[in-house]
Amino acid sequence: MISLKALLTEAKFPIYHKTYTSAINSALDWAKKSGYQMDDEEIAREIGMGPKKPSEGKTNRFSISLTKGGKPQRKQLHIQVYNMGTFKRNLDGSKTRSMFGGQNEFELNCYIG
């Protein structure tokens, strides 16, 4: 049986992010490293002009068309960014839920399919 820690270190991209933008950029970079190209106008339209960042407990979902070697692919990059809520870091590095200030954290899930 594989532990959760092993799965997280095996991931191809970082799962947890301190900013929404970091999560989106990580998904786009991962797709580019996998050899796919994306249309910058579609990214700007779908993500940049799309919905605002998700509020606590909500998820934003995007699907971006891909090309490889100049040929359109039937696959798409699917991105999901979940707002985990507000956390406050303790002195020992651990996190606790905070109602008054703190840092939102976002969870990224993306795949090509």
MODELLER restraints for C-alpha pairs under 7 A, 6 or more apart:
rsr = mdl.restraints
at = mdl.atoms
rsr.add(forms.Gaussian(group=physical.xy_distance, feature=features.Distance(at['CA:13:A'], at['CA:26:A']), mean=6.65, stdev=0.5))
rsr.add(forms.Gaussian(group=physical.xy_distance, feature=features.Distance(at['CA:13:A'], at['CA:30:A']), mean=6.46, stdev=0.5))
rsr.add(forms.Gaussian(group=physical.xy_distance, feature=features.Distance(at['CA:15:A'], at['CA:107:A']), mean=5.59, stdev=0.5))
rsr.add(forms.Gaussian(group=physical.xy_distance, feature=features.Distance(at['CA:15:A'], at['CA:108:A']), mean=4.98, stdev=0.5))
rsr.add(forms.Gaussian(group=physical.xy_distance, feature=features.Distance(at['CA:15:A'], at['CA:109:A']), mean=6.87, stdev=0.5))
rsr.add(forms.Gaussian(group=physical.xy_distance, feature=features.Distance(at['CA:16:A'], at['CA:105:A']), mean=6.94, stdev=0.5))
rsr.add(forms.Gaussian(group=physical.xy_distance, feature=features.Distance(at['CA:16:A'], at['CA:106:A']), mean=5.77, stdev=0.5))
rsr.add(forms.Gaussian(group=physical.xy_distance, feature=features.Distance(at['CA:16:A'], at['CA:107:A']), mean=4.73, stdev=0.5))
rsr.add(forms.Gaussian(group=physical.xy_distance, feature=features.Distance(at['CA:16:A'], at['CA:108:A']), mean=6.32, stdev=0.5))
rsr.add(forms.Gaussian(group=physical.xy_distance, feature=features.Distance(at['CA:17:A'], at['CA:23:A']), mean=5.75, stdev=0.5))
rsr.add(forms.Gaussian(group=physical.xy_distance, feature=features.Distance(at['CA:17:A'], at['CA:105:A']), mean=5.79, stdev=0.5))
rsr.add(forms.Gaussian(group=physical.xy_distance, feature=features.Distance(at['CA:17:A'], at['CA:106:A']), mean=5.14, stdev=0.5))
rsr.add(forms.Gaussian(group=physical.xy_distance, feature=features.Distance(at['CA:17:A'], at['CA:107:A']), mean=6.37, stdev=0.5))
rsr.add(forms.Gaussian(group=physical.xy_distance, feature=features.Distance(at['CA:18:A'], at['CA:104:A']), mean=6.44, stdev=0.5))
rsr.add(forms.Gaussian(group=physical.xy_distance, feature=features.Distance(at['CA:18:A'], at['CA:105:A']), mean=4.77, stdev=0.5))
rsr.add(forms.Gaussian(group=physical.xy_distance, feature=features.Distance(at['CA:18:A'], at['CA:106:A']), mean=6.21, stdev=0.5))
rsr.add(forms.Gaussian(group=physical.xy_distance, feature=features.Distance(at['CA:19:A'], at['CA:105:A']), mean=6.54, stdev=0.5))
rsr.add(forms.Gaussian(group=physical.xy_distance, feature=features.Distance(at['CA:19:A'], at['CA:106:A']), mean=6.53, stdev=0.5))
rsr.add(forms.Gaussian(group=physical.xy_distance, feature=features.Distance(at['CA:20:A'], at['CA:53:A']), mean=6.62, stdev=0.5))
rsr.add(forms.Gaussian(group=physical.xy_distance, feature=features.Distance(at['CA:20:A'], at['CA:106:A']), mean=6.27, stdev=0.5))
rsr.add(forms.Gaussian(group=physical.xy_distance, feature=features.Distance(at['CA:23:A'], at['CA:108:A']), mean=5.86, stdev=0.5))
rsr.add(forms.Gaussian(group=physical.xy_distance, feature=features.Distance(at['CA:27:A'], at['CA:79:A']), mean=6.95, stdev=0.5))
rsr.add(forms.Gaussian(group=physical.xy_distance, feature=features.Distance(at['CA:27:A'], at['CA:110:A']), mean=6.36, stdev=0.5))
rsr.add(forms.Gaussian(group=physical.xy_distance, feature=features.Distance(at['CA:35:A'], at['CA:68:A']), mean=6.64, stdev=0.5))
rsr.add(forms.Gaussian(group=physical.xy_distance, feature=features.Distance(at['CA:36:A'], at['CA:66:A']), mean=6.13, stdev=0.5))
rsr.add(forms.Gaussian(group=physical.xy_distance, feature=features.Distance(at['CA:36:A'], at['CA:67:A']), mean=5.72, stdev=0.5))
rsr.add(forms.Gaussian(group=physical.xy_distance, feature=features.Distance(at['CA:36:A'], at['CA:68:A']), mean=4.95, stdev=0.5))
rsr.add(forms.Gaussian(group=physical.xy_distance, feature=features.Distance(at['CA:37:A'], at['CA:66:A']), mean=5.79, stdev=0.5))
rsr.add(forms.Gaussian(group=physical.xy_distance, feature=features.Distance(at['CA:37:A'], at['CA:67:A']), mean=5.13, stdev=0.5))
rsr.add(forms.Gaussian(group=physical.xy_distance, feature=features.Distance(at['CA:37:A'], at['CA:68:A']), mean=5.98, stdev=0.5))
rsr.add(forms.Gaussian(group=physical.xy_distance, feature=features.Distance(at['CA:38:A'], at['CA:65:A']), mean=6.55, stdev=0.5))
rsr.add(forms.Gaussian(group=physical.xy_distance, feature=features.Distance(at['CA:38:A'], at['CA:66:A']), mean=5.23, stdev=0.5))
rsr.add(forms.Gaussian(group=physical.xy_distance, feature=features.Distance(at['CA:38:A'], at['CA:67:A']), mean=6.34, stdev=0.5))
rsr.add(forms.Gaussian(group=physical.xy_distance, feature=features.Distance(at['CA:43:A'], at['CA:64:A']), mean=6.99, stdev=0.5))
rsr.add(forms.Gaussian(group=physical.xy_distance, feature=features.Distance(at['CA:46:A'], at['CA:62:A']), mean=6.95, stdev=0.5))
rsr.add(forms.Gaussian(group=physical.xy_distance, feature=features.Distance(at['CA:54:A'], at['CA:60:A']), mean=5.98, stdev=0.5))
rsr.add(forms.Gaussian(group=physical.xy_distance, feature=features.Distance(at['CA:54:A'], at['CA:83:A']), mean=6.00, stdev=0.5))
rsr.add(forms.Gaussian(group=physical.xy_distance, feature=features.Distance(at['CA:55:A'], at['CA:83:A']), mean=6.27, stdev=0.5))
rsr.add(forms.Gaussian(group=physical.xy_distance, feature=features.Distance(at['CA:56:A'], at['CA:83:A']), mean=5.06, stdev=0.5))
rsr.add(forms.Gaussian(group=physical.xy_distance, feature=features.Distance(at['CA:56:A'], at['CA:84:A']), mean=6.09, stdev=0.5))
rsr.add(forms.Gaussian(group=physical.xy_distance, feature=features.Distance(at['CA:56:A'], at['CA:85:A']), mean=4.77, stdev=0.5))
rsr.add(forms.Gaussian(group=physical.xy_distance, feature=features.Distance(at['CA:57:A'], at['CA:82:A']), mean=6.87, stdev=0.5))
rsr.add(forms.Gaussian(group=physical.xy_distance, feature=features.Distance(at['CA:57:A'], at['CA:83:A']), mean=5.51, stdev=0.5))
rsr.add(forms.Gaussian(group=physical.xy_distance, feature=features.Distance(at['CA:57:A'], at['CA:84:A']), mean=5.88, stdev=0.5))
rsr.add(forms.Gaussian(group=physical.xy_distance, feature=features.Distance(at['CA:57:A'], at['CA:85:A']), mean=6.51, stdev=0.5))
rsr.add(forms.Gaussian(group=physical.xy_distance, feature=features.Distance(at['CA:58:A'], at['CA:82:A']), mean=5.86, stdev=0.5))
rsr.add(forms.Gaussian(group=physical.xy_distance, feature=features.Distance(at['CA:58:A'], at['CA:83:A']), mean=5.85, stdev=0.5))
rsr.add(forms.Gaussian(group=physical.xy_distance, feature=features.Distance(at['CA:59:A'], at['CA:80:A']), mean=6.50, stdev=0.5))
rsr.add(forms.Gaussian(group=physical.xy_distance, feature=features.Distance(at['CA:59:A'], at['CA:81:A']), mean=5.45, stdev=0.5))
rsr.add(forms.Gaussian(group=physical.xy_distance, feature=features.Distance(at['CA:59:A'], at['CA:82:A']), mean=4.29, stdev=0.5))
rsr.add(forms.Gaussian(group=physical.xy_distance, feature=features.Distance(at['CA:59:A'], at['CA:83:A']), mean=6.46, stdev=0.5))
rsr.add(forms.Gaussian(group=physical.xy_distance, feature=features.Distance(at['CA:60:A'], at['CA:80:A']), mean=5.66, stdev=0.5))
rsr.add(forms.Gaussian(group=physical.xy_distance, feature=features.Distance(at['CA:60:A'], at['CA:81:A']), mean=5.36, stdev=0.5))
rsr.add(forms.Gaussian(group=physical.xy_distance, feature=features.Distance(at['CA:60:A'], at['CA:82:A']), mean=6.65, stdev=0.5))
rsr.add(forms.Gaussian(group=physical.xy_distance, feature=features.Distance(at['CA:61:A'], at['CA:79:A']), mean=5.61, stdev=0.5))
rsr.add(forms.Gaussian(group=physical.xy_distance, feature=features.Distance(at['CA:61:A'], at['CA:80:A']), mean=4.52, stdev=0.5))
rsr.add(forms.Gaussian(group=physical.xy_distance, feature=features.Distance(at['CA:61:A'], at['CA:81:A']), mean=6.69, stdev=0.5))
rsr.add(forms.Gaussian(group=physical.xy_distance, feature=features.Distance(at['CA:62:A'], at['CA:78:A']), mean=5.79, stdev=0.5))
rsr.add(forms.Gaussian(group=physical.xy_distance, feature=features.Distance(at['CA:62:A'], at['CA:79:A']), mean=5.13, stdev=0.5))
rsr.add(forms.Gaussian(group=physical.xy_distance, feature=features.Distance(at['CA:62:A'], at['CA:80:A']), mean=6.60, stdev=0.5))
rsr.add(forms.Gaussian(group=physical.xy_distance, feature=features.Distance(at['CA:63:A'], at['CA:76:A']), mean=6.10, stdev=0.5))
rsr.add(forms.Gaussian(group=physical.xy_distance, feature=features.Distance(at['CA:63:A'], at['CA:77:A']), mean=5.52, stdev=0.5))
rsr.add(forms.Gaussian(group=physical.xy_distance, feature=features.Distance(at['CA:63:A'], at['CA:78:A']), mean=4.54, stdev=0.5))
rsr.add(forms.Gaussian(group=physical.xy_distance, feature=features.Distance(at['CA:63:A'], at['CA:79:A']), mean=6.35, stdev=0.5))
rsr.add(forms.Gaussian(group=physical.xy_distance, feature=features.Distance(at['CA:64:A'], at['CA:76:A']), mean=5.45, stdev=0.5))
rsr.add(forms.Gaussian(group=physical.xy_distance, feature=features.Distance(at['CA:64:A'], at['CA:77:A']), mean=5.05, stdev=0.5))
rsr.add(forms.Gaussian(group=physical.xy_distance, feature=features.Distance(at['CA:64:A'], at['CA:78:A']), mean=6.57, stdev=0.5))
rsr.add(forms.Gaussian(group=physical.xy_distance, feature=features.Distance(at['CA:65:A'], at['CA:76:A']), mean=4.78, stdev=0.5))
rsr.add(forms.Gaussian(group=physical.xy_distance, feature=features.Distance(at['CA:65:A'], at['CA:77:A']), mean=6.52, stdev=0.5))
rsr.add(forms.Gaussian(group=physical.xy_distance, feature=features.Distance(at['CA:66:A'], at['CA:72:A']), mean=6.25, stdev=0.5))
rsr.add(forms.Gaussian(group=physical.xy_distance, feature=features.Distance(at['CA:66:A'], at['CA:73:A']), mean=5.64, stdev=0.5))
rsr.add(forms.Gaussian(group=physical.xy_distance, feature=features.Distance(at['CA:66:A'], at['CA:75:A']), mean=6.53, stdev=0.5))
rsr.add(forms.Gaussian(group=physical.xy_distance, feature=features.Distance(at['CA:66:A'], at['CA:76:A']), mean=5.56, stdev=0.5))
rsr.add(forms.Gaussian(group=physical.xy_distance, feature=features.Distance(at['CA:66:A'], at['CA:77:A']), mean=6.86, stdev=0.5))
rsr.add(forms.Gaussian(group=physical.xy_distance, feature=features.Distance(at['CA:67:A'], at['CA:73:A']), mean=5.20, stdev=0.5))
rsr.add(forms.Gaussian(group=physical.xy_distance, feature=features.Distance(at['CA:75:A'], at['CA:112:A']), mean=6.35, stdev=0.5))
rsr.add(forms.Gaussian(group=physical.xy_distance, feature=features.Distance(at['CA:75:A'], at['CA:113:A']), mean=4.87, stdev=0.5))
rsr.add(forms.Gaussian(group=physical.xy_distance, feature=features.Distance(at['CA:76:A'], at['CA:112:A']), mean=5.61, stdev=0.5))
rsr.add(forms.Gaussian(group=physical.xy_distance, feature=features.Distance(at['CA:76:A'], at['CA:113:A']), mean=5.58, stdev=0.5))
rsr.add(forms.Gaussian(group=physical.xy_distance, feature=features.Distance(at['CA:77:A'], at['CA:111:A']), mean=5.95, stdev=0.5))
rsr.add(forms.Gaussian(group=physical.xy_distance, feature=features.Distance(at['CA:77:A'], at['CA:112:A']), mean=4.62, stdev=0.5))
rsr.add(forms.Gaussian(group=physical.xy_distance, feature=features.Distance(at['CA:77:A'], at['CA:113:A']), mean=6.70, stdev=0.5))
rsr.add(forms.Gaussian(group=physical.xy_distance, feature=features.Distance(at['CA:78:A'], at['CA:110:A']), mean=5.40, stdev=0.5))
rsr.add(forms.Gaussian(group=physical.xy_distance, feature=features.Distance(at['CA:78:A'], at['CA:111:A']), mean=5.44, stdev=0.5))
rsr.add(forms.Gaussian(group=physical.xy_distance, feature=features.Distance(at['CA:78:A'], at['CA:112:A']), mean=6.11, stdev=0.5))
rsr.add(forms.Gaussian(group=physical.xy_distance, feature=features.Distance(at['CA:79:A'], at['CA:109:A']), mean=6.05, stdev=0.5))
rsr.add(forms.Gaussian(group=physical.xy_distance, feature=features.Distance(at['CA:79:A'], at['CA:110:A']), mean=4.42, stdev=0.5))
rsr.add(forms.Gaussian(group=physical.xy_distance, feature=features.Distance(at['CA:79:A'], at['CA:111:A']), mean=6.89, stdev=0.5))
rsr.add(forms.Gaussian(group=physical.xy_distance, feature=features.Distance(at['CA:80:A'], at['CA:108:A']), mean=5.94, stdev=0.5))
rsr.add(forms.Gaussian(group=physical.xy_distance, feature=features.Distance(at['CA:80:A'], at['CA:109:A']), mean=5.11, stdev=0.5))
rsr.add(forms.Gaussian(group=physical.xy_distance, feature=features.Distance(at['CA:80:A'], at['CA:110:A']), mean=6.05, stdev=0.5))
rsr.add(forms.Gaussian(group=physical.xy_distance, feature=features.Distance(at['CA:81:A'], at['CA:106:A']), mean=6.41, stdev=0.5))
rsr.add(forms.Gaussian(group=physical.xy_distance, feature=features.Distance(at['CA:81:A'], at['CA:107:A']), mean=5.65, stdev=0.5))
rsr.add(forms.Gaussian(group=physical.xy_distance, feature=features.Distance(at['CA:81:A'], at['CA:108:A']), mean=4.78, stdev=0.5))
rsr.add(forms.Gaussian(group=physical.xy_distance, feature=features.Distance(at['CA:81:A'], at['CA:109:A']), mean=6.44, stdev=0.5))
rsr.add(forms.Gaussian(group=physical.xy_distance, feature=features.Distance(at['CA:82:A'], at['CA:106:A']), mean=5.47, stdev=0.5))
rsr.add(forms.Gaussian(group=physical.xy_distance, feature=features.Distance(at['CA:82:A'], at['CA:107:A']), mean=5.06, stdev=0.5))
rsr.add(forms.Gaussian(group=physical.xy_distance, feature=features.Distance(at['CA:82:A'], at['CA:108:A']), mean=6.60, stdev=0.5))
rsr.add(forms.Gaussian(group=physical.xy_distance, feature=features.Distance(at['CA:83:A'], at['CA:105:A']), mean=6.15, stdev=0.5))
rsr.add(forms.Gaussian(group=physical.xy_distance, feature=features.Distance(at['CA:83:A'], at['CA:106:A']), mean=4.63, stdev=0.5))
rsr.add(forms.Gaussian(group=physical.xy_distance, feature=features.Distance(at['CA:83:A'], at['CA:107:A']), mean=6.55, stdev=0.5))
rsr.add(forms.Gaussian(group=physical.xy_distance, feature=features.Distance(at['CA:84:A'], at['CA:104:A']), mean=6.90, stdev=0.5))
rsr.add(forms.Gaussian(group=physical.xy_distance, feature=features.Distance(at['CA:84:A'], at['CA:105:A']), mean=5.50, stdev=0.5))
rsr.add(forms.Gaussian(group=physical.xy_distance, feature=features.Distance(at['CA:84:A'], at['CA:106:A']), mean=5.54, stdev=0.5))
rsr.add(forms.Gaussian(group=physical.xy_distance, feature=features.Distance(at['CA:84:A'], at['CA:107:A']), mean=6.75, stdev=0.5))
rsr.add(forms.Gaussian(group=physical.xy_distance, feature=features.Distance(at['CA:85:A'], at['CA:104:A']), mean=5.22, stdev=0.5))
rsr.add(forms.Gaussian(group=physical.xy_distance, feature=features.Distance(at['CA:85:A'], at['CA:105:A']), mean=6.12, stdev=0.5))
rsr.add(forms.Gaussian(group=physical.xy_distance, feature=features.Distance(at['CA:86:A'], at['CA:97:A']), mean=6.25, stdev=0.5))
rsr.add(forms.Gaussian(group=physical.xy_distance, feature=features.Distance(at['CA:86:A'], at['CA:98:A']), mean=5.83, stdev=0.5))
rsr.add(forms.Gaussian(group=physical.xy_distance, feature=features.Distance(at['CA:86:A'], at['CA:102:A']), mean=5.77, stdev=0.5))
rsr.add(forms.Gaussian(group=physical.xy_distance, feature=features.Distance(at['CA:86:A'], at['CA:103:A']), mean=5.27, stdev=0.5))
rsr.add(forms.Gaussian(group=physical.xy_distance, feature=features.Distance(at['CA:86:A'], at['CA:104:A']), mean=4.30, stdev=0.5))
rsr.add(forms.Gaussian(group=physical.xy_distance, feature=features.Distance(at['CA:86:A'], at['CA:105:A']), mean=6.66, stdev=0.5))
rsr.add(forms.Gaussian(group=physical.xy_distance, feature=features.Distance(at['CA:87:A'], at['CA:95:A']), mean=6.03, stdev=0.5))
rsr.add(forms.Gaussian(group=physical.xy_distance, feature=features.Distance(at['CA:87:A'], at['CA:96:A']), mean=5.54, stdev=0.5))
rsr.add(forms.Gaussian(group=physical.xy_distance, feature=features.Distance(at['CA:87:A'], at['CA:97:A']), mean=4.62, stdev=0.5))
rsr.add(forms.Gaussian(group=physical.xy_distance, feature=features.Distance(at['CA:87:A'], at['CA:98:A']), mean=5.22, stdev=0.5))
rsr.add(forms.Gaussian(group=physical.xy_distance, feature=features.Distance(at['CA:87:A'], at['CA:102:A']), mean=5.32, stdev=0.5))
rsr.add(forms.Gaussian(group=physical.xy_distance, feature=features.Distance(at['CA:87:A'], at['CA:103:A']), mean=5.33, stdev=0.5))
rsr.add(forms.Gaussian(group=physical.xy_distance, feature=features.Distance(at['CA:87:A'], at['CA:104:A']), mean=6.20, stdev=0.5))
rsr.add(forms.Gaussian(group=physical.xy_distance, feature=features.Distance(at['CA:88:A'], at['CA:95:A']), mean=5.63, stdev=0.5))
rsr.add(forms.Gaussian(group=physical.xy_distance, feature=features.Distance(at['CA:88:A'], at['CA:96:A']), mean=5.47, stdev=0.5))
rsr.add(forms.Gaussian(group=physical.xy_distance, feature=features.Distance(at['CA:88:A'], at['CA:97:A']), mean=6.25, stdev=0.5))
rsr.add(forms.Gaussian(group=physical.xy_distance, feature=features.Distance(at['CA:88:A'], at['CA:98:A']), mean=5.73, stdev=0.5))
rsr.add(forms.Gaussian(group=physical.xy_distance, feature=features.Distance(at['CA:88:A'], at['CA:102:A']), mean=4.58, stdev=0.5))
rsr.add(forms.Gaussian(group=physical.xy_distance, feature=features.Distance(at['CA:88:A'], at['CA:103:A']), mean=6.16, stdev=0.5))
rsr.add(forms.Gaussian(group=physical.xy_distance, feature=features.Distance(at['CA:89:A'], at['CA:95:A']), mean=4.69, stdev=0.5))
rsr.add(forms.Gaussian(group=physical.xy_distance, feature=features.Distance(at['CA:89:A'], at['CA:96:A']), mean=6.61, stdev=0.5))
